[in-house]
Amino acid sequence: MSGSRTTAIDILLAGAVVLLVVATVLLYALPGVPGWAPLVPLIALAGVGALAVTLRWISRPDHRQALQSHRILEIADESLAHLSCGLAQETAQAVCGIVLARSSAAAVAITDTTVVLGFAGLGDDHHQSGQPILTEATRRVLAENETRVLRHRQEINCPNRRCPLAAAIVVPLQVRGEPIGTLKFYYTSPHALTETELAMADGLAQLLSTQLEISELERQTELACRMELKALQAQINPHFLFNTLNTIASLVRTDPVRARILLREFAAFYRDTLESSDDLITLEHELLYVRAYFRFEEARFAERVRLTDDVTSGQRRLLVPAFILQPIVENAIQHAMRPEGTLTVRLSAEVDGRRAILHVTDDGVGMDEETIEHVLDPGFGSGLGIALKNVDDRLRGHFGPGSGVQVESHRDVGTTVSLVIARRPQAA
C-alpha cells in the first residue's frame, strides 16, 4: 500500500516537472514574450521541488509509523488510569472516548466476552453499552483469538437500517494469551480499511491488553498480600488469647472473684477488638487495646508492671494495623522483667510528614548484640519470634519497603522496639 502510494506521487511529480520544463523552453523561444516571463515556470518548478520533498517526507513509512506509534502511546497513557481498575462499563466507555478522539475511526467499541462495555462515535444512538454482542465476527474473534476485518455492512449485523457504520476492524483483548474481550474500530466506508488503520488497531489492542494484564497482576498481588496479612492476624489472635487465659487461670485459686471479673472483661474485650481487627485503626484505638490487655497483666503482677505513654492527641489519629503494639508490650512483660523490682513500659511516637515511628521502651534486663541480630528470625527464643517477626511482616505488608521493626537494646539497661511506618496513610 505505501509503495504504490509513493509510486503515484513520483509519477505525478515527474509529469509536473516535464510540463514546466516544456513551458520554460517555449517561453524562451516565442518572440515578443517579456523577459521576466520565463522566470514564472522556473519559480513554479522550484515550488514543485519543495512540494516533492514534502510529499516524499510525509509518505515515508518510518515517518508514518512514528506518528502512529506516538498516537498509540498517547492513547495508552491516557487510558492507563482507567484500565488500572479493570475492564468494566465505566472504564471501557472512558477508553472508547479517548481512542475515538485520537484515531481516524468513525466509532470505537470495547466488549467483554458477552456484552458491549463501551461505545463512542457515530451510531451511539443505537449502539449502546450493556447490549449483547450482535456481530458473529466478534464472537469468532473471541473464539479464535485472531483479528478480523469486516468489509461489508452485513458482517456488522446492525439491525438499524440507518446505521452509518459499514466496515470494522475487530481485535481481541488478551490477558495471559486468552481473549477477555475485543477492541472494535468502525468506519463509514470499506475504503478506510487501510494497512495503517489495521496496524493502529493491532498495536493499540496489544498495549491495552498489556495494561489489563498488569492490572490483573496487581489485583492478584494485592489479594495475596491481603490474605497473608489476614493469616498473620489470625496467628496473633490465638497467641494473645492463650497468654491472656493463662494469666486469668493463675488467679482462679488465689483470687477467684477477680478471675471471674477479668474473664467477663476479656470476653467483652475479645468481641469488641479481635473480631473487628482486619482493617487499619487509629493509634488511639490501639492504645485502648494495649491498656485493656495491660489490666490482665496488672492482675497477675500487681504493682510490678507499669505502663505510660507520651503519645500526643495529634499522633493518636495515625492509622495502624490492629494489635501492632500489644504483642510488643506483651513481649516486654514476658521477657524483660527482672526477678525483683518494677518493669516500666513506655509508649511514644514520632510523626513527620509521611513517616511515623512508634516506640515501645522498657527498662528491663535488655539483650546482647548476638541476641538482637536474631530476634526477627522466625521461632527464635522462647516465644520471642512470633511477636516481633509477625509485627515486622505486617508492617511491611501494609506500608511497603522501609517499614518494619527495629530493635535497640543494652544489657541491664532496657530495650526499645521501634515500629517504622514508611508510607503513612492519611489520618482519620
C-alpha positions as CSV (number, residue, x, y, z in Angstrom):
1,M,0.0,0.0,0.0
2,S,2.7,2.5,1.0
3,G,4.9,1.5,-2.0
4,S,2.0,2.1,-4.5
5,R,1.2,5.5,-2.9
6,T,4.8,6.6,-3.2
7,T,5.0,5.5,-6.9
8,A,1.9,7.5,-7.7
9,I,3.4,10.6,-6.1
10,D,6.6,10.1,-8.1
11,I,4.6,9.8,-11.4
12,L,2.6,13.0,-10.7
13,L,5.7,15.0,-9.7
14,A,7.6,13.8,-12.8
15,G,4.8,14.8,-15.1
16,A,4.6,18.3,-13.5
17,V,8.3,18.8,-13.9
18,V,8.2,17.8,-17.6
19,L,5.3,20.2,-18.3
20,L,7.2,23.1,-16.5
21,V,10.4,22.4,-18.4
22,V,8.5,22.4,-21.8
23,A,6.7,25.7,-20.8
24,T,10.0,27.3,-19.9
25,V,11.6,26.3,-23.3
26,L,8.6,27.6,-25.2
27,L,8.6,31.0,-23.4
28,Y,12.2,31.5,-24.3
29,A,11.6,30.5,-27.9
30,L,8.5,32.6,-28.6
31,P,9.0,36.2,-29.9
32,G,7.5,39.1,-28.1
33,V,7.4,37.4,-24.7
34,P,8.6,39.7,-21.8
35,G,12.0,38.9,-20.4
36,W,10.6,38.0,-16.9
37,A,8.0,35.6,-18.3
38,P,10.4,32.5,-18.4
39,L,11.0,33.0,-14.6
40,V,7.4,32.1,-13.9
41,P,7.8,28.4,-14.8
42,L,11.2,28.3,-13.0
43,I,9.6,29.6,-9.8
44,A,6.8,27.0,-10.3
45,L,9.5,24.3,-10.8
46,A,11.1,25.3,-7.5
47,G,7.7,25.1,-5.8
48,V,7.1,21.6,-7.3
49,G,10.5,20.6,-6.0
50,A,9.7,21.8,-2.5
51,L,6.3,20.0,-2.7
52,A,8.0,16.9,-3.9
53,V,10.4,16.9,-0.9
54,T,7.4,17.5,1.5
55,L,5.3,14.8,0.0
56,R,8.1,12.2,0.0
57,W,8.9,13.0,3.6
58,I,5.3,12.7,4.7
59,S,4.8,9.5,2.7
60,R,7.9,7.9,4.2
61,P,6.9,4.7,6.0
62,D,9.1,5.4,9.0
63,H,7.6,8.8,9.4
64,R,4.0,7.4,9.3
65,Q,5.0,4.7,11.7
66,A,6.4,7.2,14.1
67,L,3.2,9.3,14.0
68,Q,1.1,6.2,14.5
69,S,3.3,5.0,17.4
70,H,3.0,8.4,19.0
71,R,-0.8,8.3,18.8
72,I,-0.9,4.8,20.2
73,L,1.3,5.7,23.2
74,E,-0.7,8.8,23.9
75,I,-3.9,6.7,23.9
76,A,-2.3,4.1,26.2
77,D,-1.0,6.8,28.6
78,E,-4.4,8.5,28.9
79,S,-6.2,5.1,29.3
80,L,-3.9,3.7,31.9
81,A,-5.7,5.3,34.9
82,H,-9.0,3.8,33.7
83,L,-7.8,0.3,32.8
84,S,-5.9,0.0,36.2
85,C,-9.4,-0.6,37.6
86,G,-10.0,-3.5,35.2
87,L,-12.4,-4.0,32.3
88,A,-15.8,-2.7,33.2
89,Q,-18.5,-0.5,31.6
90,E,-17.3,2.8,33.2
91,T,-13.7,2.2,32.3
92,A,-14.4,0.9,28.8
93,Q,-16.6,3.8,28.0
94,A,-13.9,6.3,29.0
95,V,-11.3,4.5,27.0
96,C,-13.5,4.4,23.9
97,G,-13.8,8.2,24.1
98,I,-10.0,8.6,24.3
99,V,-9.4,6.3,21.4
100,L,-12.0,8.0,19.2
101,A,-10.5,11.4,19.8
102,R,-7.1,10.3,18.6
103,S,-8.0,7.9,15.7
104,S,-9.5,8.1,12.2
105,A,-12.3,5.7,13.2
106,A,-15.9,6.8,12.9
107,A,-16.7,4.9,16.1
108,V,-14.9,2.8,18.7
109,A,-16.3,0.0,20.9
110,I,-14.9,-2.3,23.6
111,T,-16.6,-5.6,24.6
112,D,-16.0,-8.4,27.1
113,T,-16.9,-11.9,26.0
114,T,-20.6,-11.4,26.0
115,V,-21.7,-7.7,26.1
116,V,-20.7,-4.3,24.7
117,L,-18.9,-2.5,27.6
118,G,-18.3,0.9,25.8
119,F,-19.2,2.6,22.6
120,A,-18.3,6.1,21.3
121,G,-18.9,7.8,17.9
122,L,-21.4,7.5,15.0
123,G,-24.3,5.3,15.8
124,D,-24.2,5.8,19.5
125,D,-28.0,6.4,19.4
126,H,-28.5,2.6,19.0
127,H,-25.1,1.1,19.7
128,Q,-25.0,1.3,23.5
129,S,-23.1,-0.3,26.3
130,G,-24.8,-3.2,28.1
131,Q,-26.2,-4.7,24.9
132,P,-25.2,-8.3,24.0
133,I,-22.7,-8.8,21.2
134,L,-24.6,-9.0,17.9
135,T,-21.8,-9.5,15.5
136,E,-21.0,-13.1,14.6
137,A,-17.5,-11.9,13.5
138,T,-16.9,-10.6,17.1
139,R,-17.8,-14.0,18.6
140,R,-15.4,-15.6,16.1
141,V,-12.6,-13.3,17.1
142,L,-13.2,-14.3,20.7
143,A,-13.3,-18.0,19.8
144,E,-10.3,-18.0,17.5
145,N,-8.3,-15.2,19.3
146,E,-7.5,-13.6,15.9
147,T,-8.1,-10.2,14.4
148,R,-10.9,-9.9,11.8
149,V,-11.6,-7.2,9.2
150,L,-15.3,-6.6,8.3
151,R,-15.7,-5.1,4.8
152,H,-19.4,-5.3,4.5
153,R,-22.3,-3.8,6.4
154,Q,-23.9,-7.3,6.7
155,E,-20.9,-8.5,8.7
156,I,-21.5,-5.9,11.3
157,N,-25.1,-7.2,11.6
158,C,-26.6,-4.0,13.0
159,P,-30.4,-4.3,12.9
160,N,-30.7,-0.5,12.4
161,R,-31.0,0.1,8.6
162,R,-29.9,3.7,9.0
163,C,-26.7,2.8,10.8
164,P,-23.8,4.7,9.2
165,L,-21.2,2.1,10.0
166,A,-20.2,0.0,7.0
167,A,-16.9,-1.6,7.9
168,A,-14.9,-2.5,11.0
169,I,-11.7,-4.0,12.5
170,V,-12.2,-6.3,15.4
171,V,-9.1,-7.1,17.5
172,P,-9.0,-9.4,20.6
173,L,-8.0,-8.1,24.0
174,Q,-6.0,-10.7,25.9
175,V,-4.8,-11.5,29.4
176,R,-2.2,-14.2,29.6
177,G,-2.8,-15.1,26.0
178,E,-6.6,-15.7,26.5
179,P,-9.2,-13.4,24.9
180,I,-11.2,-11.5,27.5
181,G,-12.9,-9.0,25.1
182,T,-12.4,-7.1,21.9
183,L,-11.5,-3.6,20.6
184,K,-13.5,-2.6,17.6
185,F,-12.8,0.2,15.1
186,Y,-15.8,1.2,12.9
187,Y,-15.7,3.1,9.6
188,T,-18.3,4.5,7.3
189,S,-16.7,3.0,4.2
190,P,-14.6,-0.1,3.5
191,H,-12.1,2.2,1.7
192,A,-11.0,3.4,5.1
193,L,-9.7,-0.1,6.0
194,T,-6.0,0.7,5.2
195,E,-2.9,-1.0,6.4
196,T,-2.3,2.0,8.7
197,E,-5.7,1.6,10.4
198,L,-5.2,-2.2,10.8
199,A,-1.7,-1.6,12.3
200,M,-3.1,1.1,14.6
201,A,-5.9,-1.3,15.9
202,D,-3.5,-4.2,16.4
203,G,-0.9,-2.1,18.2
204,L,-3.4,-0.4,20.4
205,A,-5.1,-3.7,21.3
206,Q,-1.7,-5.1,22.4
207,L,-0.9,-2.1,24.6
208,L,-4.4,-2.2,26.2
209,S,-4.1,-5.9,26.7
210,T,-0.7,-5.3,28.5
211,Q,-2.3,-2.7,30.7
212,L,-5.2,-5.1,31.6
213,E,-2.7,-7.9,32.3
214,I,-0.7,-5.6,34.6
215,S,-3.9,-4.5,36.3
216,E,-4.9,-8.1,36.9
217,L,-1.5,-9.0,38.2
218,E,-1.6,-6.0,40.6
219,R,-5.1,-7.1,41.9
220,Q,-3.9,-10.7,42.4
221,T,-0.8,-9.4,44.2
222,E,-2.9,-7.2,46.4
223,L,-5.3,-10.1,47.2
224,A,-2.3,-12.3,48.1
225,C,-0.9,-9.6,50.3
226,R,-4.3,-9.2,52.0
227,M,-4.6,-12.9,52.6
228,E,-1.1,-13.0,54.0
229,L,-2.0,-10.2,56.4
230,K,-5.1,-11.9,57.5
231,A,-3.1,-15.1,58.1
232,L,-0.6,-13.1,60.2
233,Q,-3.5,-11.5,62.1
234,A,-5.0,-15.0,62.7
235,Q,-1.6,-16.1,64.1
236,I,-1.6,-13.2,66.6
237,N,-5.1,-13.7,67.9
238,P,-4.8,-17.2,69.4
239,H,-1.3,-16.3,70.7
240,F,-2.8,-13.4,72.6
241,L,-5.8,-15.5,73.6
242,F,-3.6,-18.3,75.0
243,N,-1.4,-16.0,77.1
244,T,-4.3,-14.0,78.5
245,L,-6.3,-17.0,79.5
246,N,-3.1,-18.3,81.3
247,T,-3.0,-15.0,83.2
248,I,-6.6,-15.3,84.3
249,A,-6.1,-19.0,85.1
250,S,-3.3,-18.1,87.5
251,L,-5.9,-16.1,89.6
252,V,-8.5,-18.8,89.8
253,R,-7.2,-20.3,93.0
254,T,-5.7,-17.2,94.6
255,D,-8.4,-14.7,93.8
256,P,-11.4,-16.4,92.1
257,V,-13.7,-13.4,92.3
258,R,-11.2,-11.3,90.4
259,A,-10.6,-14.1,87.9
260,R,-14.3,-14.2,87.1
261,I,-14.4,-10.4,86.7
262,L,-11.4,-10.5,84.4
263,L,-12.9,-13.4,82.4
264,R,-16.0,-11.3,81.7
265,E,-13.9,-8.3,80.8
266,F,-11.8,-10.4,78.5
267,A,-14.9,-11.9,76.8
268,A,-16.1,-8.3,76.0
269,F,-12.6,-7.3,75.0
270,Y,-12.3,-10.2,72.6
271,R,-15.7,-9.5,71.0
272,D,-15.0,-5.7,70.6
273,T,-11.5,-5.9,69.3
274,L,-10.2,-9.2,67.9
275,E,-13.3,-9.8,65.8
276,S,-13.1,-6.4,64.1
277,S,-9.4,-6.0,63.6
278,D,-9.0,-6.7,59.9
279,D,-8.6,-3.0,58.9
280,L,-6.4,-0.2,59.9
281,I,-7.4,1.5,63.1
282,T,-6.4,4.7,64.8
283,L,-3.5,4.7,67.2
284,E,-6.0,5.9,69.8
285,H,-7.9,2.6,69.5
286,E,-4.7,0.5,69.5
287,L,-3.7,2.2,72.8
288,L,-7.1,1.3,74.2
289,Y,-6.4,-2.3,73.3
290,V,-3.0,-2.2,74.9
291,R,-4.4,-0.7,78.2
292,A,-7.2,-3.3,78.2
293,Y,-4.6,-6.1,77.9
294,F,-2.4,-4.5,80.5
295,R,-5.1,-4.7,83.1
296,F,-4.8,-8.5,82.8
297,E,-1.1,-8.3,83.4
298,E,-1.6,-5.9,86.4
299,A,-3.9,-8.5,87.9
300,R,-1.1,-11.1,87.5
301,F,1.9,-9.0,88.6
302,A,0.2,-6.3,90.8
303,E,2.5,-3.3,91.1
304,R,5.5,-4.9,89.4
305,V,4.4,-3.6,86.0
306,R,3.6,-0.1,84.9
307,L,2.6,1.4,81.6
308,T,2.9,5.0,80.5
309,D,2.6,6.8,77.1
310,D,3.8,10.1,75.7
311,V,1.6,10.0,72.6
312,T,0.1,13.3,71.7
313,S,-3.5,13.9,70.7
314,G,-2.5,14.6,67.1
315,Q,-0.4,11.4,66.9
316,R,-3.3,9.3,68.1
317,R,-5.1,9.9,64.8
318,L,-2.4,7.9,63.0
319,L,-3.7,4.8,61.2
320,V,-2.0,1.5,62.2
321,P,-2.8,-2.2,61.9
322,A,-4.8,-3.6,64.8
323,F,-2.7,-5.3,67.5
324,I,0.6,-3.9,66.3
325,L,1.7,-2.6,69.8
326,Q,0.0,-5.1,72.1
327,P,2.3,-8.1,71.1
328,I,5.4,-5.9,71.7
329,V,4.2,-4.8,75.1
330,E,3.3,-8.4,75.9
331,N,6.8,-9.5,74.7
332,A,8.4,-6.9,77.1
333,I,6.5,-8.2,80.1
334,Q,7.2,-11.9,79.2
335,H,11.0,-11.4,78.6
336,A,12.2,-8.1,80.1
337,M,11.2,-8.4,83.8
338,R,13.8,-8.8,86.4
339,P,13.4,-11.3,89.3
340,E,12.7,-8.3,91.5
341,G,11.7,-4.7,91.0
342,T,9.2,-2.9,88.7
343,L,9.2,-3.0,85.0
344,T,8.1,0.2,83.3
345,V,6.9,0.1,79.7
346,R,6.7,3.5,77.9
347,L,4.9,4.1,74.6
348,S,5.8,7.1,72.4
349,A,5.6,8.2,68.7
350,E,7.3,10.3,66.1
351,V,5.3,11.6,63.2
352,D,7.0,13.6,60.5
353,G,5.4,14.1,57.0
354,R,4.5,10.7,55.6
355,R,6.8,8.8,58.0
356,A,5.9,7.6,61.5
357,I,7.8,5.6,64.2
358,L,6.2,4.0,67.2
359,H,8.4,3.2,70.2
360,V,7.9,0.6,72.9
361,T,10.6,1.1,75.5
362,D,11.2,-0.9,78.7
363,D,13.8,-0.6,81.5
364,G,14.2,-4.4,81.8
365,V,17.0,-6.8,81.5
366,G,17.9,-6.0,77.9
367,M,19.7,-8.1,75.3
368,D,23.2,-8.6,74.0
369,E,24.3,-7.9,70.4
370,E,24.1,-11.5,69.3
371,T,20.5,-11.9,70.5
372,I,19.5,-8.7,68.8
373,E,20.8,-10.0,65.5
374,H,18.4,-12.9,65.6
375,V,15.2,-11.5,67.3
376,L,13.4,-11.3,63.9
377,D,14.2,-14.8,63.0
378,P,11.1,-17.0,63.0
379,G,10.8,-19.1,66.1
380,F,13.9,-17.6,67.8
381,G,14.0,-17.7,71.6
382,S,11.2,-18.7,73.9
383,G,8.1,-17.2,72.3
384,L,10.1,-14.2,71.1
385,G,9.9,-14.9,67.4
386,I,6.1,-14.8,66.9
387,A,5.6,-11.3,68.3
388,L,8.4,-9.4,66.6
389,K,8.5,-11.3,63.3
390,N,4.7,-11.1,63.0
391,V,4.6,-7.4,63.6
392,D,7.5,-6.8,61.2
393,D,5.8,-8.8,58.4
394,R,2.5,-7.0,58.9
395,L,4.1,-3.6,58.8
396,R,6.0,-4.4,55.6
397,G,2.8,-5.8,54.1
398,H,0.7,-2.8,54.9
399,F,3.2,0.0,54.3
400,G,5.8,-1.4,51.9
401,P,9.6,-1.2,51.8
402,G,11.3,0.8,54.5
403,S,8.7,-0.2,57.1
404,G,9.2,-2.8,59.8
405,V,10.6,-3.5,63.2
406,Q,13.9,-2.2,64.6
407,V,15.4,-3.2,68.0
408,E,17.9,-1.5,70.2
409,S,18.9,-2.9,73.5
410,H,21.6,-2.9,76.2
411,R,22.2,-5.4,78.9
412,D,20.7,-4.3,82.3
413,V,19.5,-1.0,80.8
414,G,16.5,-2.0,78.7
415,T,15.1,-2.4,75.2
416,T,13.4,-0.1,72.6
417,V,11.4,-1.7,69.8
418,S,10.6,0.8,67.1
419,L,7.8,0.2,64.6
420,V,8.6,2.1,61.4
421,I,5.8,3.2,59.0
422,A,7.5,4.4,55.9
423,R,4.4,5.1,53.8
424,R,1.9,6.6,56.3
425,P,-1.8,6.6,55.4
426,Q,-3.7,9.8,56.0
427,A,-5.0,10.3,59.5
428,A,-8.6,9.5,60.3
